[in-house]
Amino acid sequence: MKNLKLFVPALAVLLMTGCVSKKKLAEVQGNYDNLKTEHAALQKDYNEAQVRIAEYTADSKSLAARLKEEQERNKEMREAYSKLQSSYQSNVQQGNVNISKLVDEINASNKFIKQLVDAKTKSDSLNQALTNKLTRSLTRQEMNDVDVQVLKGVVYISLADNMLYKSGSYEIGDRAGETLSKIAKIITDYKDYDVLVEGNTDNVPISQKNIRNNWDLSALRASSVVQALQNQYGVDPKRLSAAGRGEYNPVASNATAVGKQRNRRTQIIITPKLDQFMDLIDEAPEQQND
């Protein structure tokens, strides 16, 4: 572009002097045209360069803005991560505390379960020993009138009424003495057991003076056995209870004579003292609700 500016005045001088040949003039004119073409090309390149510079400047501003935006976003994410990490550590600590409490509760529950199992095992063992001792002490004849069973941790000694009482009465007969003495000895040996004597009848109405119905008969029979155990065989009366269930707890159908005979019975029910189990239940670990 600088060469073109110098060339134009020189050409004008030559033309004014008139000393230039046509050939020389044509050569100069050609050089001028070439310079002019080069100038146009350089101008075009210059303009394009200016456009690119403007674009680069715009892109640079846009990149700077995006960089700033990304830096802000990165800062926000780092702050969120820090909060999340702090919350996680807090939750982990709380979780460890909760897990520790849960483990303690599980251990306490396992300990209590073991106590219950041990108590049940002990009770079952005592019941079995009591049953074996009683059945070994009974004669073959007595075994025909006495039924001994262990049901759900309770010992049931069922005595036939024709062995215990005089016919149609609630008075204890002579035949029952030896059997009751053996039962009384077992009861005395097992001091941690309570004794319930329960009278039962068939469904035939009673027609005895001063006995209104089978409720009275069953209760009087149970009371007679309780008093015999206390007065004649020395069983502690604090351990004894008497109950009558009348005809309403049958073990067989009253439609046959055999069924009625089975229903006319007195049961001596030997159970572990309930207060021992209540004390054990009171020792159960309490659950903590957080």
Disulfide bonds with the S-S distance in Angstrom:
none
